[in-house]
């Protein structure tokens, strides 16, 4: 007998937190929805039920494709989510909603430590040891921690004068990362695991040193690129739990590099793999998280790719109208591409 669905429970103190006050004062309904879903693990459909909207409405608002400006609708949303109506009349100018400090697990030290431990362990494992994989995450357990990316800014890093790697070294590392990625695309699971993991370990080792800000940025970008490739290699080898660790740390490294499109690309990769594993709703959440993160970034080709994958997932869910809407949006975005646009 199926268990009755539990009602959405919003923490009593959620709307008293500074960040929640800021998004309410700014009447940023998209961020309000994301705040609720991050705090509760709720789906878009559950938020829709509480606010008198439809799931496509919630999705469009979260992704910036629709704004809520009517006071009546705002009041209905606030009441449905238990937000005091006096928050609709801010006493000060709306604050810019950013996180001033990286949360647990998102700072540079965590990225370096996490990847160092992960790569060293995988370099030491033999084939027999690799048969024991860590648990693969699905649904809210996978998606909710990644929502932090939406509000994460790069953390300033110290720089002391002294010797640092130069532009030629950075170019060489980036070229190597691209070669590994292309190799994986061409040969799939045939790419040797220890080769890409070893290269990633070497780059992570460089992050222990202090460098000029532009060098740090590029190192974290190369780290994210290699982490995604390592994740793909492990996924193709059946090590899905380990692969998710690499993807997650890759998103964090891309965030530290300030490269939102790269983080969105890794999320899109994870979405496809979630769907292939049967987690359709988790895959949809990951794609929509990627879309929301680059909604203000003029990248028509990437926008089209993400919308295409969203439509693909809707098709598998049997949501025909949503599928047509997403594919239509992809066609519109792709029509805006120009020579030189990022792939």
BAZA-463044 format. One record per residue (C-alpha): y, z, x. Coordinates in steps of 0.1 Angstrom, whole numbers, padded with zeros to 4 digits, always signed. Layout:
<nodes>
YZX ...
</nodes>
This chain:
<nodes>
+0000+0000+0000 +0033-0010+0016 +0057+0018+0024 +0090+0019+0006 +0120+0008+0027 +0141+0037+0039 +0178+0035+0029 +0203+0027+0057 +0216+0060+0070 +0249+0060+0089 +0256+0089+0113 +0282+0113+0098 +0304+0113+0128 +0304+0076+0135 +0338+0069+0120 +0354+0097+0139 +0346+0082+0173 +0376+0066+0191 +0361+0031+0193 +0352+0032+0156 +0387+0043+0147 +0401+0014+0167 +0380-0013+0150 +0388+0001+0116 +0425+0002+0124 +0423-0034+0136 +0404-0044+0104 +0379-0061+0127 +0351-0063+0102 +0328-0082+0125 +0329-0054+0151 +0326-0029+0123 +0293-0045+0113 +0281-0046+0149 +0290-0010+0153 +0269+0000+0123 +0240-0021+0134 +0241-0008+0169 +0242+0028+0157 +0215+0024+0131 +0193-0005+0141 +0200-0021+0107 +0196-0057+0100 +0223-0080+0087 +0206-0080+0053 +0208-0042+0051 +0245-0043+0059 +0249-0070+0033 +0233-0048+0006 +0256-0019+0014 +0288-0040+0013 +0281-0064-0016 +0279-0094+0006 +0251-0119+0015 +0233-0120+0048 +0249-0154+0057 +0283-0137+0049 +0276-0109+0073 +0264-0134+0100 +0296-0155+0096 +0318-0125+0099 +0300-0111+0129 +0303-0145+0147 +0340-0150+0140 +0334-0179+0116 +0349-0160+0087 +0376-0134+0085 +0380-0107+0059 +0417-0104+0049 +0416-0095+0012 +0423-0059+0006 +0398-0056-0023 +0370-0069-0002 +0380-0047+0027 +0380-0016+0005 +0345-0026-0009 +0332-0029+0027 +0348+0004+0037 +0334+0022+0007 +0299+0007+0012 +0298+0018+0048 +0313+0053+0041 +0345+0046+0060 +0375+0067+0048 +0400+0044+0032 +0429+0059+0050 +0416+0041+0081 +0429+0009+0065 +0464+0021+0072 +0467+0027+0109 +0493+0050+0122 +0496+0032+0155 +0492-0004+0166 +0456-0015+0166 +0440-0008+0199 +0422-0034+0220 +0385-0026+0215 +0370-0023+0250 +0348+0002+0268 +0367+0017+0297 +0335+0029+0315 +0301+0013+0316 +0275+0031+0296 +0242+0044+0309 +0222+0016+0324 +0251-0009+0326 +0269+0000+0358 +0265-0018+0391 +0245+0010+0406 +0220+0008+0378 +0217-0030+0381 +0211-0028+0419 +0186+0001+0416 +0168-0014+0387 +0163-0048+0403 +0155-0033+0437 +0127-0012+0422 +0114-0040+0401 +0113-0066+0428 +0098-0043+0455 +0071-0033+0430 +0063-0069+0421 +0062-0080+0457 +0036-0053+0464 +0014-0061+0434 -0017-0081+0439 -0032-0104+0413 -0055-0077+0400 -0027-0052+0396 -0006-0078+0377 -0032-0078+0349 -0017-0045+0337 +0016-0054+0321 +0043-0031+0307 +0047-0030+0269 +0066-0059+0254 +0096-0049+0232 +0103-0065+0198 +0128-0061+0170 +0155-0034+0172 +0139-0019+0203 +0147-0051+0222 +0179-0061+0206 +0199-0029+0200 +0203-0019+0237 +0216-0054+0245 +0244-0052+0220 +0263-0032+0246 +0270-0066+0263 +0295-0075+0236 +0320-0049+0248 +0310-0046+0284 +0336-0055+0311 +0330-0059+0348 +0333-0026+0367 +0358-0028+0396 +0340-0023+0429 +0354-0008+0462 +0361-0030+0491 +0366-0019+0527 +0379-0043+0553 +0351-0055+0576 +0325-0082+0579 +0314-0098+0547 +0294-0129+0539 +0315-0160+0536 +0318-0189+0512 +0291-0209+0530 +0266-0181+0525 +0275-0179+0488 +0271-0216+0484 +0237-0215+0501 +0225-0186+0479 +0237-0204+0448 +0220-0237+0459 +0187-0218+0464 +0190-0202+0430 +0195-0236+0414 +0166-0250+0433 +0143-0222+0420 +0155-0228+0385 +0149-0265+0387 +0115-0260+0402 +0106-0237+0374 +0117-0262+0348 +0097-0289+0364 +0065-0270+0372 +0067-0240+0347 +0041-0213+0356 +0032-0232+0388 +0062-0216+0405 +0050-0189+0429 +0061-0155+0417 +0066-0139+0451 +0089-0167+0462 +0116-0162+0435 +0111-0124+0434 +0115-0122+0472 +0147-0143+0471 +0161-0121+0443 +0152-0090+0464 +0172-0104+0493 +0203-0111+0472 +0201-0076+0456 +0200-0061+0491 +0234-0078+0498 +0248-0059+0468 +0244-0026+0487 +0273-0037+0510 +0310-0039+0501 +0326-0073+0498 +0358-0089+0485 +0359-0091+0447 +0353-0128+0445 +0322-0124+0467 +0309-0096+0446 +0314-0117+0415 +0294-0146+0429 +0266-0124+0442 +0262-0109+0407 +0262-0144+0392 +0235-0156+0416 +0215-0123+0409 +0216-0131+0372 +0205-0167+0377 +0175-0156+0399 +0167-0127+0375 +0164-0152+0346 +0141-0175+0367 +0120-0146+0377 +0117-0136+0341 +0106-0171+0331 +0079-0171+0359 +0065-0138+0348 +0066-0148+0312 +0046-0180+0320 +0021-0158+0339 +0016-0136+0308 +0036-0107+0322 +0058-0105+0291 +0069-0068+0294 +0079-0073+0330 +0097-0105+0322 +0119-0087+0296 +0130-0062+0323 +0142-0091+0345 +0160-0108+0316 +0177-0076+0306 +0189-0069+0341 +0200-0105+0344 +0222-0101+0314 +0237-0070+0329 +0243-0088+0362 +0259-0117+0344 +0281-0092+0325 +0292-0076+0358 +0300-0111+0371 +0322-0117+0340 +0300-0147+0332 +0295-0146+0294 +0280-0180+0291 +0253-0172+0316 +0245-0139+0297 +0244-0159+0265 +0220-0184+0280 +0196-0156+0291 +0198-0142+0255 +0189-0177+0242 +0159-0178+0265 +0148-0144+0253 +0152-0155+0216 +0129-0185+0221 +0103-0163+0237 +0106-0137+0209 +0099-0164+0183 +0070-0177+0203 +0056-0142+0202 +0060-0140+0164 +0091-0118+0164 +0112-0142+0143 +0138-0117+0132 +0142-0104+0167 +0147-0139+0180 +0174-0146+0153 +0192-0114+0162 +0192-0124+0199 +0206-0158+0192 +0233-0144+0169 +0242-0118+0196 +0246-0147+0221 +0268-0166+0196 +0290-0137+0189 +0295-0130+0226 +0309-0165+0233 +0327-0171+0200 +0361-0172+0217 +0348-0193+0246 +0355-0231+0243 +0320-0244+0253 +0310-0269+0227 +0277-0279+0244 +0265-0243+0246 +0277-0236+0211 +0257-0265+0199 +0226-0254+0218 +0228-0219+0203 +0234-0232+0168 +0204-0256+0172 +0181-0227+0181 +0195-0206+0152 +0186-0235+0129 +0151-0238+0144 +0145-0201+0137 +0158-0204+0102 +0134-0233+0096 +0105-0211+0107 +0117-0184+0083 +0117-0209+0055 +0155-0205+0050 +0163-0242+0043 +0200-0239+0035 +0207-0217+0065 +0188-0242+0087 +0210-0271+0074 +0241-0251+0079 +0233-0242+0115 +0223-0277+0124 +0255-0291+0108 +0275-0266+0129 +0256-0277+0160 +0264-0314+0153 +0301-0306+0148 +0302-0286+0181 +0283-0313+0200 +0308-0339+0188 +0335-0320+0206 +0319-0322+0240 +0337-0340+0268 +0327-0351+0302 +0328-0321+0326 +0319-0295+0299 +0295-0268+0311 +0259-0277+0303 
</nodes>
